[in-house]
Amino acid sequence: MKGLRGLAWLLVFQSIGEVLSRGFALPLPGPVLGLVLLLPALKFAIVREPVGECANFLLSHLSLLFIPVGVGVMTHLSLLSQYGGRMLFVIVLSTWIGLAVTVLVLYRAERKTPRA
């Protein structure tokens, strides 16, 4: 039951984000605004506990979310054969950039942390 309340909280914040995004013609998508609004709300147990249980459920079934992606790839094999090399290059490059940024951030954060 808590998991359903968590899903309801997620949908409420996504809906609020959609309303703000469309109502004020903001350049950010509604779900992103909803997540930004959800972040401070997670300080409260009434939101944090159900959302945490829903997140655990979704993470345990994460592999199911790859099925639509696989079907999409299978239906667009011609595009994959045409642009596959470029897509692979961009994926590898962006992964390495993300890893490098993460290493730099962790390195700088570790340098600033006092040793005990």
Contact map, one row per residue, 1 for C-alpha under 8 A:
11111000000000000000000000000000000000000000000000000000000000000000000000000000000000000000000000000000000000000000
11111100000000000000000000000000000000000000000011001100000000000000000000000000000000000000000000000000000000000000
11111110000000000000000000000000000000000000000001111100100000000000000000000000000000000000000000000000000000000000
11111111000000000000000000000000000000000000000001000100000000000000000000000000000000000000000000000000000000000000
11111111100000000000000000000000000000000000000001100000000000000000000000000000000000000000000000000000000000000000
01111111110000000000000000000000000000000000001011111110000000000000000000000000000000000000000000000000000000000000
00111111111000000000000000000000000000000000000001100100000000000000000000000000000000000000000000000000000000000000
00011111111100000000000000000000000000000000000000000000000000000000000000000000000000000000000000000000000000000000
00001111111110000000000000000000000000000000001000100000000000000000000000000000000000000000000000000000000000000000
00000111111111000000000000000000000001000000000000100000000000000000000000000000000000000000000000000000000000000000
00000011111111100000000000000000000000000000000000000000000000000000000000000000000000000000000000000000000000000000
00000001111111110000000000000000000000000000000000000000000000000000000000000000000000000000000000000000000000000000
00000000111111111000000000000010011011000000000000000000000000000000000000000000000000000000000000000000000000000000
00000000011111111100000000000111111000000000000000000000000000000000000000000000000000000000000000000000000000000000
00000000001111111110000000000110010000000000000000000000000000000000000000000000000000000000000000000000000000000000
00000000000111111111000000000100010000000000000000000000000000000000000000000000000000000000000000000000000000000000
00000000000011111111100000001111111010000000000000000000000000000000000000000000000000000000000000000000000000000000
00000000000001111111110000001110110000000000000000000000000000000000000000000000000000000000000000000000000000000000
00000000000000111111111000000100000000000000000000000000000000000000000000000000000000000000000000000000000000000000
00000000000000011111111111000100100000000000000000000000000000000000000000000000000000000000000000000000000000000000
00000000000000001111111111111100100000000000000000000000000000000000000000000000000000000000000000000000000000000000
00000000000000000111111111000100000000000000000000000000000000000000000000000000000000000000000000000000000000000000
00000000000000000011111111000000000000000000000000000000000000000000000000000000000000000000000000000000000000000000
00000000000000000001111111000000000000000000000000000000000000000000000000000000000000000000000000000000000000000000
00000000000000000001111111100000000000000000000000000000000000000000000000000000000000000000000000000000000000000000
00000000000000000001111111111000000000000000000000000000000000000000000000000000000000000000000000000000000000000000
00000000000000000000100011111000000000000000000000000000000000000000000000000000000000000000000000000000000000000000
00000000000000000000100001111101100000000000000000000000000000000000000000000000000000000000000000000000000000000000
00000000000000001100100001111111100000000000000000000000000000000000000000000000000000000000000000000000000000000000
00000000000001111111110000011111110000000000000000000000000000000000000000000000000000000000000000000000000000000000
00000000000011101100000000001111111000000000000000000000000000000000000000000000000000000000000000000000000000000000
00000000000001001000000000011111111100000000000000000000000000000000000000000000000000000000000000000000000000000000
00000000000001001101100000011111111110000000000000000000000000000000000000000000000000000000000000000000000000000000
00000000000011111100000000000111111111000000000000000000000000000000000000000000000000000000000000000000000000000000
00000000000011001000000000000011111111100000000000000000000000000000000000000000000000000000000000000000000000000000
00000000000000000000000000000001111111110000000000000000000000000000000000000000000000000000000000000000000000000000
00000000000010001000000000000000111111111000000000000000000000000000000000000000000000000000000000000000000000000000
00000000010010000000000000000000011111111100000000000000000000000000000000000000000000000000000000000000000000000000
00000000000000000000000000000000001111111110000000000000000000000000000000000000000000000000000000000000000000000000
00000000000000000000000000000000000111111110000000000000000000000000000000000000000000000000000000000000000000000000
00000000000000000000000000000000000011111111001100000000000000000000000000000000000000000000000000000000000000000000
00000000000000000000000000000000000001111111101100000000000000000000000000000000000000000000000000000000000000000000
00000000000000000000000000000000000000111111101100000000000000000000000000000000000000000000000000000000000000000000
00000000000000000000000000000000000000001111111100000000000000000000000000000000000000000000000000000000000000000000
00000000000000000000000000000000000000000111111110000000000000000000000000000000000000000000000000000000000000000000
00000000000000000000000000000000000000000001111111000000000000000000000000000000000000000000000000000000000000000000
00000100100000000000000000000000000000001111111111100000000000000000000000000000000000000000000000000000000000000000
00000000000000000000000000000000000000001111111111110000000000000000000000000000000000000000000000000000000000000000
01000100000000000000000000000000000000000000111111111000000000000000000000000000000000000000000000000000000000000000
01111110000000000000000000000000000000000000011111111100000000000000000000000000000000000000000000000000000000000000
00101110110000000000000000000000000000000000001111111110000000000000000000000000000000000000000000000000000000000000
00100100000000000000000000000000000000000000000111111111000000000000000000000000000000000000000000000000000000000000
01100100000000000000000000000000000000000000000011111111100000000000000000000000000000000000000000000000000000000000
01110110000000000000000000000000000000000000000001111111110000000000000000000000000000000000000000000000000000000000
00000100000000000000000000000000000000000000000000111111111000000000000000000000000000000000000000000000000000000000
00000000000000000000000000000000000000000000000000011111111100000000000000000000000000000000000000000000000000000000
00100000000000000000000000000000000000000000000000001111111110000000000000000000000000000000000000000000000000000000
00000000000000000000000000000000000000000000000000000111111111000000000000000000000000000000000000000000000000000000
00000000000000000000000000000000000000000000000000000011111111000000000000000000000000000000000000000000000000000000
00000000000000000000000000000000000000000000000000000001111111100000000000000000000000000000000000000000000000000000
00000000000000000000000000000000000000000000000000000000111111111000000000000000000000000000000000000000000000000000
00000000000000000000000000000000000000000000000000000000011111111100000000000000000000000000000000000000000000000000
00000000000000000000000000000000000000000000000000000000000111111110000000000000000000000000000000000000000000000000
00000000000000000000000000000000000000000000000000000000000011111110000000000000000000000000000000000000000000000000
00000000000000000000000000000000000000000000000000000000000011111111100000000000000000000000000000000000000000000000
00000000000000000000000000000000000000000000000000000000000001111111110000000000000000000000000000000000000000000000
00000000000000000000000000000000000000000000000000000000000000111111111000000000000000000000000000000000000000000000
00000000000000000000000000000000000000000000000000000000000000001111111100000000000000000000000000000000000000000000
00000000000000000000000000000000000000000000000000000000000000001111111110000000000000000000000000000000000000000000
00000000000000000000000000000000000000000000000000000000000000000111111111000000000000000000000000000000000000000000
00000000000000000000000000000000000000000000000000000000000000000011111111100000000000000000000000000000000000000000
00000000000000000000000000000000000000000000000000000000000000000001111111110000000000000000000000000000000000000000
00000000000000000000000000000000000000000000000000000000000000000000111111111001000000000000000000000000000000000000
00000000000000000000000000000000000000000000000000000000000000000000011111111000000000000000000000000000000000000000
00000000000000000000000000000000000000000000000000000000000000000000001111111000000000000000000000000000000000000000
00000000000000000000000000000000000000000000000000000000000000000000000111111111000000000000000000000000000000000000
00000000000000000000000000000000000000000000000000000000000000000000000011111111100000000000000000000000000000000000
00000000000000000000000000000000000000000000000000000000000000000000000000011111110000000000000000000000000000000000
00000000000000000000000000000000000000000000000000000000000000000000000000011111111100000000000000000000000000000000
00000000000000000000000000000000000000000000000000000000000000000000000010011111111100000000000000000000000000000000
00000000000000000000000000000000000000000000000000000000000000000000000000001111111100000000000000000000000000000000
00000000000000000000000000000000000000000000000000000000000000000000000000000111111110000000000000000000000000000000
00000000000000000000000000000000000000000000000000000000000000000000000000000011111111100000000000000000000000000000
00000000000000000000000000000000000000000000000000000000000000000000000000000011111111110000000000000000000000000000
00000000000000000000000000000000000000000000000000000000000000000000000000000000011111111000000000000000000000000000
00000000000000000000000000000000000000000000000000000000000000000000000000000000001111111100000000000000000000000000
00000000000000000000000000000000000000000000000000000000000000000000000000000000001111111110000000000000000000000000
00000000000000000000000000000000000000000000000000000000000000000000000000000000000111111111000000000000000000000000
00000000000000000000000000000000000000000000000000000000000000000000000000000000000011111111100000000000000000000000
00000000000000000000000000000000000000000000000000000000000000000000000000000000000001111111110000000000000000000000
00000000000000000000000000000000000000000000000000000000000000000000000000000000000000111111111000000000000000000000
00000000000000000000000000000000000000000000000000000000000000000000000000000000000000011111111100000000000000000000
00000000000000000000000000000000000000000000000000000000000000000000000000000000000000001111111110000000000000000000
00000000000000000000000000000000000000000000000000000000000000000000000000000000000000000111111111000000000000000000
00000000000000000000000000000000000000000000000000000000000000000000000000000000000000000011111111100000000000000000
00000000000000000000000000000000000000000000000000000000000000000000000000000000000000000001111111110000000000000000
00000000000000000000000000000000000000000000000000000000000000000000000000000000000000000000111111111000000000000000
00000000000000000000000000000000000000000000000000000000000000000000000000000000000000000000011111111100000000000000
00000000000000000000000000000000000000000000000000000000000000000000000000000000000000000000001111111110000000000000
00000000000000000000000000000000000000000000000000000000000000000000000000000000000000000000000111111111000000000000
00000000000000000000000000000000000000000000000000000000000000000000000000000000000000000000000011111111100000000000
00000000000000000000000000000000000000000000000000000000000000000000000000000000000000000000000001111111110000000000
00000000000000000000000000000000000000000000000000000000000000000000000000000000000000000000000000111111111000000000
00000000000000000000000000000000000000000000000000000000000000000000000000000000000000000000000000011111111100000000
00000000000000000000000000000000000000000000000000000000000000000000000000000000000000000000000000001111111110000000
00000000000000000000000000000000000000000000000000000000000000000000000000000000000000000000000000000111111111000000
00000000000000000000000000000000000000000000000000000000000000000000000000000000000000000000000000000011111111100000
00000000000000000000000000000000000000000000000000000000000000000000000000000000000000000000000000000001111111110000
00000000000000000000000000000000000000000000000000000000000000000000000000000000000000000000000000000000111111111000
00000000000000000000000000000000000000000000000000000000000000000000000000000000000000000000000000000000011111111000
00000000000000000000000000000000000000000000000000000000000000000000000000000000000000000000000000000000001111111100
00000000000000000000000000000000000000000000000000000000000000000000000000000000000000000000000000000000000111111100
00000000000000000000000000000000000000000000000000000000000000000000000000000000000000000000000000000000000011111110
00000000000000000000000000000000000000000000000000000000000000000000000000000000000000000000000000000000000000111111
00000000000000000000000000000000000000000000000000000000000000000000000000000000000000000000000000000000000000001111
00000000000000000000000000000000000000000000000000000000000000000000000000000000000000000000000000000000000000000111
